[in-house]
Amino acid sequence: MDELEFQKRVSANPRDLDDEVLAAVRANPDFQKIVDKALAFEDSLVSLIEAPEAPEGLLAQLLSIPGNDELESEKVPQAHSNVSPIRAKKQSYFQYYSVAASLILAVGIVFSLNFNGGPSSADIVFGNELLAHLHHDIEEIDDITNGETYEILDLDEINFSMANAGTRLVSYDGTQGFDVRSAKPCEILPAYQSAHLVLKGSYGAVSVIVINNSPVDVKFSIRDERFNGIVVPMEQGNMILVGEKNEDLNQYASMFSENVEWVI
């Protein structure tokens, strides 16, 4: 069984794999990774659409997606029937991948829908959590963007906060002109440690977040109605940079990539 065929069969329902697919998994460790990603995405999507803060109408839109057989038989769009949440829980959420992805894109994530290119499904959900965290800290971000007085921090103060994520800045020399106005430990994912720095950028506050979770598969972009950002895999975790729409984040990514050291 080639990889493309394997992906198609796993995506149909990763929790109900037939004997042939299971045999392929046992014979190829890379196939096991595909199954793991599919299961992780399904779990994350279930959590997203059942969470109290899920976007209004998300569950209904997911449940209204026709199955493959229905899509093939329909020549014109048909009205969708209402489906109860009880029925939804019995179905595989992974069959809703394409529409769910487009809905997540609306609140922030830019990604590729294939397994071989772009971030994984788990990375996509991670990006969404990052944007949610920024909006949780929006008051401080707005203050710095609007020019409120925040004391410029020195290297020791910055590293005190970064130690929470097992990182530190090797030197502050490379960041002259990009003053760090805030540095504090933060929580984005409960099982991992992270730290959030806020700089004064060209167009407002720029957030630099380091977190010691598993590095993402590839560098990718995140965005919403206000922010643009990038998620950068590093040696033992990830670095995330987020700023206002017109902010050039690449200069900060280069600067911090050269100066951040993992000490865990």
N, C-alpha and C positions, 0 to 999 in steps of 0.2 A: 504494500500500500504506500503510495507516494504521499508527501507531506500535504499537498493541496487537498487531496481526497480525505486525508485524516482530519484536517482542520474543519472541513465541511461537516463531517460526521460528528465530530465533537461539538461543534457549535449548535447542532440541532438540539442536543440535550446532554450537557457534560455529566449529569448525574444518572444517566441511563445508557451506558455504553455497552454495545454488543460484544460478543466473544472475540470477534475478529479485531475490533478496535483495542480491546484489552490485551490481546496477544501482541499487537503492534506496540503498545505502551511498554510491555515487559521487554520487548526486544530493542527498544530505542529510547534511551534516557531523554533525548530531545523531545520526543512525543509526550513524555510525562510532564515536561515543563509547559507544553501547550495546554494539557489538561488542567494543570495547576492554575495557570492564568485564567482559563475559562471559569473554573470554580471560584477563584478569587473575585473575578468580575461579577459573577452571579450573586455572590454574597454581598458585595459592595452595593450592587444595584438594588437588591432587596432592602438593604438598610436605608439607601437613599430615598426610595419611593415610599417607604413606610415611616420615615422620620417625621416628627411633628412639623419641622421646618421645610419639608419638601415643597417645591414650587406648586402652587395651586393648579390642579388639573393634570399633574404629571402622571399619577396612577391611571387616570381615565384614558389618557392618550396612549400609554403603554398597552393597556388592556384592549384598546380598540384596534390594535394592529392585527390584520388578518394573517393566518398561517400561509405557508407556501402554497398549499393546494388551493386556497381561496384566491390567492393572488393570480395564480395561473388561469383559473377559471373565469375571473372577472374581466370583462372587456371595458366596463365603465365603472367609475367610483360608485360604491354603494354606501348607504347610511350604516354606521356602526351601531350594533346593539350594545346596551349596557351590560357589563359583566361585574359580578359581585367580587369584593376582595377575597372572599372565601375560595371562590373558584380560582382566583389569580394565584393563590398560594400553592395550588396543586399543579400549576403549570411551570414549565422551565422559563425563568426570566431571561435566559440567554437568547431565546428566539427573538427577543425585542431589541437586540443589540443595536441595529442601525438607527432606529428612531430614538432610543434612549441616548445614544451618542450625540445625536443632533440636539436633543434637549439639554444635555450637559454642556454642549458647545455654547448654548444661549446664555448660560451663567458663567462661562469662563474658559473652556478648554479647547485648544486647537490641537488636533491630532489626526493620525492616519487610521483608517478603519481596517487595515490588514495586520496580520500577526508579524510579518517580517519587517515592516517599516513603521516608524513612529512609536509612541509610547505604548506600553501594555495597558490593558483595561484597569489594572490596579493603579498604574501610574496616573491614569486619567482621573480616577477618584481622588487620588492624593492631591493632584492639582486643584481640584475643587475645594478640598479641605484647606488648602493654603489660602485661597481667595476668601473663604469664610473667615479664616483667622484674621486677615487684614481688616475686614470690615468690623470685626470685634474690637480691633485697636484703632478704629477710625478717628476717634477724638484726638489722640496724640498725633496721628499722621496729618490730620487737618491743621492742627496747631503749627506744626513744623512747616507745612506747605504754605500757610498764611503768614509766616514770618514771626510767630510768637517766639519770645526769647527762651532758648534752651541752652544750657551751658555745654560748651564743647568738651567732650570727654577725652581723657588721656588713655594711653595704651593699657595701663594697669586696670583702669575701670572697665574698659572694653573686654579685656581678657577675663576679668572676674565673671562677667556674664557669659562669655563664650565657653567657659569651662563647663557649664551645665551640659553642653552638647559634646564635650570631649574635644574641643578645638581651641585654637588661640591664633591671634595675629602674630606672626613672626616679627614684623616691623610695621610701624605706623608711618614710616617715611614715604612709602609708596602711596599713601592715601592723603597726602597734603593737598589742600584745595577741596577735599571731599570730607568735610567735618562730620564726625559722628556725634549726633545730638542726643541719642537715646540708645541704651543697650540693656537688655534684660533677658533672663530666662523666660521661655514661653512653652506652652503645650499645644502642639498641633495634632499629633497622634499619641494617644495615651501610653503606648508601650515604649515610646522613644523620647529622648531628650533633645531639646532644641533651644536656640537663642535667637533673638530678634534685635538687629541693629537698625537704626533709622538715621539716614544721612540727609543733609541738605543738598539736593541736586539742582540741576539747571531749571527745572520746571516745577519743583516742589519736592516733597519728601520721597526718598528712595529707601525701600526696605531691603535689607540683606538678612536672610534667614539661613542658619545652618542647622541641620538635623541629622542625627546619627542612625537613621533608618537605612535599609538596603538601597544602594545607588539605583536610580531609575535606569531603564534600558537605554534610553537615548536622551540627549538634550531636547527639550521641547518647550513650546510657548504656552502661556496661559493669559487670559484676558477677560474682562467683563466690561460693563458700560463705562467704567472709569479707568481701570488699571490695565497696564500691559506688563507682562513678566516673563521670565525664563526660569526653567528648572534645569540645573546643571549637575550631572552626576560627578561625584568626587571619589577620592580614594576609599573612604569608609563611611560615606553618607552622601548628602546632597546639599547644594547651595541654591537658594532661590533668591532672585532679584526681581523686585516689582516697583514700578514707578508710574508716574502720570503718562498719558498717551504719547507725548512727544519726547519722552526721556530716552536718551541713548544709553541703554543698559549694558551694551557690550564693553564699554570702557570700564565699568565697575566690575563686570564679570572677569575681565582680564586682570584687573588690579587685585581683586580679592583671591582669585585662583592662585596667584603667585605668592600671596602673603598668608593664606590660611594653612595652618598645620594641624593635622589630626593627632591627638595625643592619647587617644583611648586604646 
